[in-house]
Amino acid sequence: MIYNDIRRSTREVRIGRVPIGGKNKIAIQSMTNTDTHDADATISQIKALAAAGCDIVRITVPDLEAAETVRVIKESGLNIPVVADIHFDYRVALKCAEYGIDKIRINPGNIGDDDRVKAVADACRTRHIPIRIGVNSGSLEKHILAKYGAPTAEALTESALYHAGLLEKFGFEDIVISIKASTVPAMIAANRKLASVCDYPLHLGVTEAGGAEIGLVKSAAGIGSLLCDGIGDTFRVSLTADPDREVEAAHKILNALGVEGQSGLQIVSCPTCGRTKIDLISLSGQFEQAVRAEGLGDLPVKVALMGCVVNGPGEARECDIGIAGGKGEALLFAHGEPICKIPEQNVIPVLIERLKKMKADMNA
């Protein structure tokens, strides 16, 4: 998938050191689940998310006391952009801006009259801090919900543009918009609608998607569909799980789509059938574990793990390296050419060693 060939044209917004929109890479986001009043715990989790491959981290800032953690975070020298999630109290937004937060997530319609909206817009403009507008299906304005009767794609889009308009009224256009819904079709439809009527960068996500397994499935369906349309500049996989799992899931989605410049090691493996004479299911699991343990997941290589000679050689031939199973053994392929037969118990070590050599050659 050559994503930039189909990608929606948007304006560029810079979140700290990370630009999104335009032709920039799709940024992966997650959110801490620590008590933000605990600066040490929050900073520790931000560092863990950065180490896992997160590009942007969001923290909740519920009050002015929690805003002091923003000051500590910025003084700590963390190299990953941090977003302050703020609701209702415009004073918290002003304090976070004063402390140099990289982006503010706020709905202008929720913070009071025009004077308060203007104060936040002015503070963010002065410090070059973008604002993300976040619209969820469960928090539509009463007048919009009454107009449409339900959180339809049109209703969600109107809400997003309503909030953007409140900022635009004061000359602020350094905006990112997010429309999220807990149902995949609604999330897809709303983002397609919004993408057709504005050029702001879009943050994607299926809200309240569920636990690690079902949440990944729903997020892959929603986020993946939009990315295949060329829609989306940054996204979060929202899971009821450790935030690290969100980052891992996000990388899996990009990898599955083959997004240029952001996909790592890809595994092609058959579902097995009665022709399979090696324990491919076990081998596949062991291979994935070994790849993670050896830090080879970011290698831009395609590996085939095939169970028999019917489709195996053909599939393996399309990959950089692969095996086609036989009885207690496998035929090793590299770049479409058969290399040798190897015992089943040696499949994982042989593949891992070859991947290590590929990585060394690429880094040479």
HUHU-V52692 format. One record per residue. N is the residue number from 1. RES is the residue in three letters. PHI is phi in whole degrees, -180 to 180 (none if undefined). D_LAST is the distance of its C-alpha to the last C-alpha in Angstrom with 2 decimals. Layout:
BEGIN
n:N res:RES phi:PHI d_last:D_LAST
n:N res:RES phi:PHI d_last:D_LAST
END
This chain:
BEGIN
n:1 res:MET phi:none d_last:27.44
n:2 res:ILE phi:-91 d_last:26.66
n:3 res:TYR phi:-60 d_last:28.30
n:4 res:ASN phi:-67 d_last:28.49
n:5 res:ASP phi:-72 d_last:30.50
n:6 res:ILE phi:-115 d_last:33.29
n:7 res:ARG phi:-70 d_last:32.99
n:8 res:ARG phi:-61 d_last:36.17
n:9 res:SER phi:-82 d_last:36.40
n:10 res:THR phi:-134 d_last:36.91
n:11 res:ARG phi:-74 d_last:37.13
n:12 res:GLU phi:-95 d_last:34.30
n:13 res:VAL phi:-127 d_last:34.96
n:14 res:ARG phi:-104 d_last:32.90
n:15 res:ILE phi:-107 d_last:32.98
n:16 res:GLY phi:59 d_last:31.82
n:17 res:ARG phi:-88 d_last:28.24
n:18 res:VAL phi:-108 d_last:27.92
n:19 res:PRO phi:-85 d_last:29.36
n:20 res:ILE phi:-126 d_last:30.78
n:21 res:GLY phi:83 d_last:32.54
n:22 res:GLY phi:59 d_last:31.98
n:23 res:LYS phi:-108 d_last:28.64
n:24 res:ASN phi:-72 d_last:26.85
n:25 res:LYS phi:-64 d_last:25.11
n:26 res:ILE phi:-76 d_last:27.54
n:27 res:ALA phi:-87 d_last:27.90
n:28 res:ILE phi:-93 d_last:28.47
n:29 res:GLN phi:-122 d_last:31.40
n:30 res:SER phi:-149 d_last:33.27
n:31 res:MET phi:-138 d_last:36.25
n:32 res:THR phi:-69 d_last:37.11
n:33 res:ASN phi:-120 d_last:40.09
n:34 res:THR phi:-79 d_last:40.97
n:35 res:ASP phi:-74 d_last:44.18
n:36 res:THR phi:-63 d_last:43.14
n:37 res:HIS phi:-67 d_last:45.76
n:38 res:ASP phi:-93 d_last:43.56
n:39 res:ALA phi:-63 d_last:40.92
n:40 res:ASP phi:-63 d_last:39.00
n:41 res:ALA phi:-65 d_last:38.75
n:42 res:THR phi:-67 d_last:37.79
n:43 res:ILE phi:-63 d_last:35.03
n:44 res:SER phi:-60 d_last:33.70
n:45 res:GLN phi:-72 d_last:33.58
n:46 res:ILE phi:-61 d_last:31.97
n:47 res:LYS phi:-62 d_last:29.12
n:48 res:ALA phi:-64 d_last:28.79
n:49 res:LEU phi:-67 d_last:28.73
n:50 res:ALA phi:-62 d_last:26.04
n:51 res:ALA phi:-66 d_last:23.89
n:52 res:ALA phi:-79 d_last:24.63
n:53 res:GLY phi:106 d_last:23.28
n:54 res:CYS phi:-79 d_last:26.55
n:55 res:ASP phi:-95 d_last:26.61
n:56 res:ILE phi:-142 d_last:30.30
n:57 res:VAL phi:-119 d_last:32.81
n:58 res:ARG phi:-107 d_last:36.58
n:59 res:ILE phi:-127 d_last:39.22
n:60 res:THR phi:-82 d_last:42.95
n:61 res:VAL phi:-127 d_last:45.13
n:62 res:PRO phi:-78 d_last:48.68
n:63 res:ASP phi:-157 d_last:50.55
n:64 res:LEU phi:-65 d_last:50.57
n:65 res:GLU phi:-64 d_last:49.94
n:66 res:ALA phi:-66 d_last:46.70
n:67 res:ALA phi:-62 d_last:45.73
n:68 res:GLU phi:-64 d_last:45.52
n:69 res:THR phi:-66 d_last:42.44
n:70 res:VAL phi:-59 d_last:40.80
n:71 res:ARG phi:-59 d_last:41.51
n:72 res:VAL phi:-64 d_last:39.97
n:73 res:ILE phi:-60 d_last:36.85
n:74 res:LYS phi:-68 d_last:36.36
n:75 res:GLU phi:-75 d_last:37.09
n:76 res:SER phi:-76 d_last:34.52
n:77 res:GLY phi:82 d_last:31.63
n:78 res:LEU phi:-57 d_last:30.06
n:79 res:ASN phi:-99 d_last:27.30
n:80 res:ILE phi:-113 d_last:28.27
n:81 res:PRO phi:-61 d_last:31.18
n:82 res:VAL phi:-123 d_last:34.39
n:83 res:VAL phi:-110 d_last:37.24
n:84 res:ALA phi:-96 d_last:40.85
n:85 res:ASP phi:-93 d_last:42.90
n:86 res:ILE phi:-128 d_last:46.49
n:87 res:HIS phi:-131 d_last:49.77
n:88 res:PHE phi:76 d_last:53.21
n:89 res:ASP phi:-98 d_last:53.18
n:90 res:TYR phi:-66 d_last:52.17
n:91 res:ARG phi:-64 d_last:52.39
n:92 res:VAL phi:-66 d_last:49.34
n:93 res:ALA phi:-62 d_last:47.39
n:94 res:LEU phi:-64 d_last:48.62
n:95 res:LYS phi:-67 d_last:47.67
n:96 res:CYS phi:-64 d_last:44.11
n:97 res:ALA phi:-64 d_last:43.78
n:98 res:GLU phi:-59 d_last:45.12
n:99 res:TYR phi:-83 d_last:42.47
n:100 res:GLY phi:87 d_last:39.64
n:101 res:ILE phi:-58 d_last:38.71
n:102 res:ASP phi:-85 d_last:36.05
n:103 res:LYS phi:-160 d_last:38.14
n:104 res:ILE phi:-118 d_last:41.55
n:105 res:ARG phi:-105 d_last:42.56
n:106 res:ILE phi:-155 d_last:46.29
n:107 res:ASN phi:-104 d_last:48.96
n:108 res:PRO phi:-54 d_last:51.11
n:109 res:GLY phi:-71 d_last:54.15
n:110 res:ASN phi:-101 d_last:54.10
n:111 res:ILE phi:-111 d_last:54.33
n:112 res:GLY phi:117 d_last:57.75
n:113 res:ASP phi:-78 d_last:59.39
n:114 res:ASP phi:-58 d_last:58.06
n:115 res:ASP phi:-61 d_last:58.14
n:116 res:ARG phi:-72 d_last:55.65
n:117 res:VAL phi:-62 d_last:53.33
n:118 res:LYS phi:-63 d_last:53.53
n:119 res:ALA phi:-62 d_last:52.82
n:120 res:VAL phi:-68 d_last:49.58
n:121 res:ALA phi:-60 d_last:48.56
n:122 res:ASP phi:-66 d_last:49.33
n:123 res:ALA phi:-63 d_last:47.46
n:124 res:CYS phi:-73 d_last:44.31
n:125 res:ARG phi:-64 d_last:44.57
n:126 res:THR phi:-60 d_last:44.99
n:127 res:ARG phi:-102 d_last:41.84
n:128 res:HIS phi:58 d_last:39.77
n:129 res:ILE phi:-105 d_last:39.69
n:130 res:PRO phi:-74 d_last:39.62
n:131 res:ILE phi:-120 d_last:41.98
n:132 res:ARG phi:-100 d_last:41.32
n:133 res:ILE phi:-91 d_last:44.44
n:134 res:GLY phi:-118 d_last:44.52
n:135 res:VAL phi:-113 d_last:47.11
n:136 res:ASN phi:-117 d_last:47.78
n:137 res:SER phi:-64 d_last:50.31
n:138 res:GLY phi:-90 d_last:52.19
n:139 res:SER phi:-134 d_last:52.78
n:140 res:LEU phi:-71 d_last:54.17
n:141 res:GLU phi:-64 d_last:56.81
n:142 res:LYS phi:-60 d_last:60.34
n:143 res:HIS phi:-70 d_last:61.37
n:144 res:ILE phi:-76 d_last:58.42
n:145 res:LEU phi:-63 d_last:58.88
n:146 res:ALA phi:-66 d_last:62.59
n:147 res:LYS phi:-66 d_last:61.89
n:148 res:TYR phi:-102 d_last:59.68
n:149 res:GLY phi:81 d_last:61.02
n:150 res:ALA phi:-167 d_last:57.61
n:151 res:PRO phi:-76 d_last:53.96
n:152 res:THR phi:-74 d_last:53.32
n:153 res:ALA phi:-60 d_last:50.41
n:154 res:GLU phi:-67 d_last:52.80
n:155 res:ALA phi:-66 d_last:53.90
n:156 res:LEU phi:-64 d_last:50.41
n:157 res:THR phi:-64 d_last:49.45
n:158 res:GLU phi:-62 d_last:52.66
n:159 res:SER phi:-63 d_last:52.01
n:160 res:ALA phi:-61 d_last:48.54
n:161 res:LEU phi:-70 d_last:49.93
n:162 res:TYR phi:-62 d_last:52.87
n:163 res:HIS phi:-68 d_last:50.69
n:164 res:ALA phi:-62 d_last:48.54
n:165 res:GLY phi:-63 d_last:51.81
n:166 res:LEU phi:-64 d_last:52.90
n:167 res:LEU phi:-79 d_last:49.92
n:168 res:GLU phi:-61 d_last:50.17
n:169 res:LYS phi:-58 d_last:53.79
n:170 res:PHE phi:-109 d_last:52.61
n:171 res:GLY phi:74 d_last:50.00
n:172 res:PHE phi:-105 d_last:47.01
n:173 res:GLU phi:-133 d_last:44.50
n:174 res:ASP phi:-85 d_last:41.19
n:175 res:ILE phi:-120 d_last:41.53
n:176 res:VAL phi:-120 d_last:39.57
n:177 res:ILE phi:-118 d_last:41.71
n:178 res:SER phi:-130 d_last:41.51
n:179 res:ILE phi:-118 d_last:43.94
n:180 res:LYS phi:-124 d_last:43.76
n:181 res:ALA phi:-142 d_last:46.07
n:182 res:SER phi:-85 d_last:46.27
n:183 res:THR phi:-105 d_last:46.85
n:184 res:VAL phi:-62 d_last:44.06
n:185 res:PRO phi:-59 d_last:46.23
n:186 res:ALA phi:-67 d_last:47.66
n:187 res:MET phi:-64 d_last:44.29
n:188 res:ILE phi:-65 d_last:43.00
n:189 res:ALA phi:-62 d_last:46.22
n:190 res:ALA phi:-66 d_last:46.44
n:191 res:ASN phi:-71 d_last:42.94
n:192 res:ARG phi:-64 d_last:43.47
n:193 res:LYS phi:-64 d_last:46.75
n:194 res:LEU phi:-63 d_last:45.34
n:195 res:ALA phi:-62 d_last:42.42
n:196 res:SER phi:-82 d_last:45.05
n:197 res:VAL phi:-123 d_last:47.03
n:198 res:CYS phi:-151 d_last:44.68
n:199 res:ASP phi:-115 d_last:41.35
n:200 res:TYR phi:-73 d_last:40.42
n:201 res:PRO phi:-61 d_last:37.10
n:202 res:LEU phi:-114 d_last:37.81
n:203 res:HIS phi:-99 d_last:36.80
n:204 res:LEU phi:-101 d_last:37.15
n:205 res:GLY phi:175 d_last:38.34
n:206 res:VAL phi:-99 d_last:40.90
n:207 res:THR phi:-77 d_last:42.92
n:208 res:GLU phi:49 d_last:44.32
n:209 res:ALA phi:-73 d_last:42.32
n:210 res:GLY phi:116 d_last:42.94
n:211 res:GLY phi:-72 d_last:41.07
n:212 res:ALA phi:-59 d_last:37.50
n:213 res:GLU phi:-82 d_last:38.21
n:214 res:ILE phi:-67 d_last:40.75
n:215 res:GLY phi:-64 d_last:39.26
n:216 res:LEU phi:-66 d_last:35.91
n:217 res:VAL phi:-62 d_last:37.82
n:218 res:LYS phi:-65 d_last:39.97
n:219 res:SER phi:-68 d_last:37.15
n:220 res:ALA phi:-63 d_last:35.01
n:221 res:ALA phi:-67 d_last:38.09
n:222 res:GLY phi:-75 d_last:39.02
n:223 res:ILE phi:-66 d_last:35.77
n:224 res:GLY phi:-61 d_last:34.15
n:225 res:SER phi:-61 d_last:37.16
n:226 res:LEU phi:-69 d_last:37.04
n:227 res:LEU phi:-62 d_last:33.33
n:228 res:CYS phi:-67 d_last:34.00
n:229 res:ASP phi:-84 d_last:36.71
n:230 res:GLY phi:85 d_last:34.34
n:231 res:ILE phi:-105 d_last:36.13
n:232 res:GLY phi:124 d_last:34.51
n:233 res:ASP phi:-120 d_last:32.33
n:234 res:THR phi:-161 d_last:31.98
n:235 res:PHE phi:-157 d_last:33.31
n:236 res:ARG phi:-127 d_last:34.21
n:237 res:VAL phi:-91 d_last:34.75
n:238 res:SER phi:-83 d_last:37.92
n:239 res:LEU phi:-128 d_last:38.41
n:240 res:THR phi:-83 d_last:41.01
n:241 res:ALA phi:-166 d_last:38.33
n:242 res:ASP phi:-57 d_last:35.94
n:243 res:PRO phi:-55 d_last:34.16
n:244 res:ASP phi:-58 d_last:30.78
n:245 res:ARG phi:-68 d_last:31.84
n:246 res:GLU phi:-65 d_last:32.33
n:247 res:VAL phi:-67 d_last:28.75
n:248 res:GLU phi:-59 d_last:27.55
n:249 res:ALA phi:-64 d_last:30.04
n:250 res:ALA phi:-62 d_last:28.97
n:251 res:HIS phi:-64 d_last:25.37
n:252 res:LYS phi:-64 d_last:26.89
n:253 res:ILE phi:-64 d_last:29.03
n:254 res:LEU phi:-61 d_last:26.29
n:255 res:ASN phi:-66 d_last:24.25
n:256 res:ALA phi:-63 d_last:27.38
n:257 res:LEU phi:-82 d_last:28.04
n:258 res:GLY phi:65 d_last:24.58
n:259 res:VAL phi:-62 d_last:24.73
n:260 res:GLU phi:-57 d_last:22.15
n:261 res:GLY phi:82 d_last:19.28
n:262 res:GLN phi:-130 d_last:20.81
n:263 res:SER phi:-107 d_last:20.69
n:264 res:GLY phi:-106 d_last:18.43
n:265 res:LEU phi:-66 d_last:18.83
n:266 res:GLN phi:-113 d_last:22.06
n:267 res:ILE phi:-113 d_last:24.31
n:268 res:VAL phi:-107 d_last:27.00
n:269 res:SER phi:-138 d_last:29.62
n:270 res:CYS phi:-81 d_last:33.20
n:271 res:PRO phi:-77 d_last:36.21
n:272 res:THR phi:73 d_last:37.52
n:273 res:CYS phi:-156 d_last:40.96
n:274 res:GLY phi:-66 d_last:43.31
n:275 res:ARG phi:-79 d_last:41.12
n:276 res:THR phi:-72 d_last:38.35
n:277 res:LYS phi:-114 d_last:38.55
n:278 res:ILE phi:-120 d_last:35.64
n:279 res:ASP phi:-83 d_last:35.48
n:280 res:LEU phi:-68 d_last:33.09
n:281 res:ILE phi:-61 d_last:34.20
n:282 res:SER phi:-67 d_last:33.30
n:283 res:LEU phi:-62 d_last:30.02
n:284 res:SER phi:-63 d_last:29.04
n:285 res:GLY phi:-63 d_last:29.87
n:286 res:GLN phi:-64 d_last:28.07
n:287 res:PHE phi:-66 d_last:24.90
n:288 res:GLU phi:-61 d_last:25.01
n:289 res:GLN phi:-63 d_last:25.68
n:290 res:ALA phi:-67 d_last:22.80
n:291 res:VAL phi:-61 d_last:20.36
n:292 res:ARG phi:-65 d_last:21.80
n:293 res:ALA phi:-63 d_last:21.84
n:294 res:GLU phi:-93 d_last:18.17
n:295 res:GLY phi:65 d_last:17.18
n:296 res:LEU phi:-106 d_last:15.87
n:297 res:GLY phi:-66 d_last:18.38
n:298 res:ASP phi:-91 d_last:16.30
n:299 res:LEU phi:-71 d_last:14.05
n:300 res:PRO phi:-78 d_last:15.28
n:301 res:VAL phi:-132 d_last:16.40
n:302 res:LYS phi:-110 d_last:20.01
n:303 res:VAL phi:-119 d_last:21.50
n:304 res:ALA phi:-107 d_last:25.05
n:305 res:LEU phi:-121 d_last:27.40
n:306 res:MET phi:-113 d_last:30.55
n:307 res:GLY phi:-87 d_last:33.72
n:308 res:CYS phi:-152 d_last:35.22
n:309 res:VAL phi:-89 d_last:35.11
n:310 res:VAL phi:-71 d_last:37.10
n:311 res:ASN phi:-104 d_last:34.48
n:312 res:GLY phi:-55 d_last:31.58
n:313 res:PRO phi:-60 d_last:30.24
n:314 res:GLY phi:-65 d_last:30.67
n:315 res:GLU phi:-67 d_last:28.90
n:316 res:ALA phi:-62 d_last:26.08
n:317 res:ARG phi:-67 d_last:25.72
n:318 res:GLU phi:-82 d_last:25.03
n:319 res:CYS phi:-108 d_last:22.10
n:320 res:ASP phi:-69 d_last:18.55
n:321 res:ILE phi:-156 d_last:19.85
n:322 res:GLY phi:-179 d_last:23.27
n:323 res:ILE phi:-131 d_last:26.35
n:324 res:ALA phi:-121 d_last:29.98
n:325 res:GLY phi:-74 d_last:32.45
n:326 res:GLY phi:-127 d_last:35.21
n:327 res:LYS phi:-84 d_last:37.74
n:328 res:GLY phi:72 d_last:35.94
n:329 res:GLU phi:-152 d_last:32.77
n:330 res:ALA phi:-146 d_last:30.21
n:331 res:LEU phi:-94 d_last:28.71
n:332 res:LEU phi:-87 d_last:24.92
n:333 res:PHE phi:-116 d_last:23.59
n:334 res:ALA phi:-142 d_last:20.20
n:335 res:HIS phi:52 d_last:20.23
n:336 res:GLY phi:84 d_last:24.00
n:337 res:GLU phi:-112 d_last:24.33
n:338 res:PRO phi:-67 d_last:25.98
n:339 res:ILE phi:-104 d_last:24.14
n:340 res:CYS phi:-169 d_last:26.58
n:341 res:LYS phi:-92 d_last:29.03
n:342 res:ILE phi:-132 d_last:28.27
n:343 res:PRO phi:-61 d_last:30.86
n:344 res:GLU phi:-54 d_last:31.23
n:345 res:GLN phi:-70 d_last:30.50
n:346 res:ASN phi:-101 d_last:27.04
n:347 res:VAL phi:-58 d_last:25.91
n:348 res:ILE phi:-65 d_last:24.24
n:349 res:PRO phi:-58 d_last:22.39
n:350 res:VAL phi:-67 d_last:21.14
n:351 res:LEU phi:-63 d_last:19.95
n:352 res:ILE phi:-63 d_last:18.25
n:353 res:GLU phi:-63 d_last:16.39
n:354 res:ARG phi:-68 d_last:15.24
n:355 res:LEU phi:-66 d_last:14.14
n:356 res:LYS phi:-61 d_last:12.17
n:357 res:LYS phi:-67 d_last:10.35
n:358 res:MET phi:-60 d_last:9.87
n:359 res:LYS phi:-65 d_last:8.55
n:360 res:ALA phi:-64 d_last:6.02
n:361 res:ASP phi:-65 d_last:5.11
n:362 res:MET phi:-67 d_last:5.57
n:363 res:ASN phi:-87 d_last:3.78
n:364 res:ALA phi:-71 d_last:0.00
END
